[in-house]
Amino acid sequence: MKINLKGMTRKELEKLKTDIDKQLEKVAEDEKKAALIAAEKAAKAHGYSLAELSGVKAPRKVAKPAAKKDGRSKVAPKYKNPENESETWTGRGRKPKWVESYLAAGGDLENILI
């Protein structure tokens, strides 16, 4: 396939370049997938997983917050004390004293969001 680049306008050339870049990315991604599949097959043929051979650990699953005994789940903290980061608040229920004193001193809840 031959394209007459000399007869194209700047706009047409830029669109062609964009299309080529997108297609190159797609081809590279397809080639990476094919290489990964081939590597997994080769590792499996020798009795290993690709993760075992590469030393890469499988990603850990993030645990959900533990359910309370009454069936409710634990809520993640939303705010933290700027003076003592071990003190947090979920934003539910009564405000802790450190939040009240922070707001009384002119602070804004947006500034202490985690």
N, C-alpha and C positions, 0 to 999 in steps of 0.2 A: 504494500500500500504506500503510495507516494503522495505527499501533501505539498501543495505549492505554497510555501511559507512567504515567498516574496509578494504574492498577490493578496495576502491577508492584511486586514487592518490591525492596529495596535490592540483594540478591544477583542477582536477574534483571537489574536495570538495569546493574550492574557487568559482568555477563557480556555483555550487549548492547553495552556500551561497548567491551569488549575485542574482541569480534567485529567491530565497526565499525572500530576502529583497525587490526586486521589486514587487513581488506578494503581500507581506504584505502591502506595500504602496498602491497598487491598491485596495486591499480589504478594507483598512482603509478609503480611499477616497470614495469608494462606500457606506460604512456604514455611513459616515458623510452625504452624499447626501440623503440617505434614512431617516436619523434622521431629517434632515432639512425639507424634504418634510412632514414627519409626524408632526413635530412641526408647520409648516405652516397650515396644515389641522386642527390641534387642535385649533390653534389661530383663524382661520377663522370660525370654528364651534361656537365660542363664540363671534363672531362679531368684532374681532380685526385682525390687521396684526401682523406678527411676529416682525416687526420693532417697532410698537407701544408698544408691551409688553416688548421688550428687551431694549428699550430706545436708540437704535442705529438709527441714522438718515440716511436716504438714501443718497448715494453719490450725490453731486451736479454736475451738468453738467458744464463743463468749457465753458464759453461763447467765441464765436469767436470774433476776433477784429471787431469793428464796421466799416462798410463800409463808405468811404468818400462820400460826396455828388456827386462827379463825378463818382462814381461806383467802385473806387479802395478801397481795404481794407488796414487797418493800418498795418504797419510792426512792428514786435516786435524788441526791441533794441538788439543789438549784443555785443556792447562794453560799458563799464562804466568807468568813470573817477576814478582812484584810490584815488585821493585827495578829490573828491566830488562825492559820489556815486549817487547823484540825477541827475547828468549830464550823459546822455547816448547818444549813436549814433547807428543807424541801420546798418551802413556800406555802406549805399547808399548815393549817392550824394556827395556834397562837404564835406570835413573833417571839423569838428568843430575846433575852435582855440585850445581847450584843447588837442585834438588829435594831431594836428600839433606840439604843444610845447612838448608833451610827446615823439613823434617820434624824434624831433630835439634834445632832451636830451638823445637820445640813447635807448629809450624804444622800445618794440616790440609789435605789435598788438595782438599777441598770449597771452601776459601776462595780457591783459585787457579784454579778452573775458568774457562774463557773463556765 
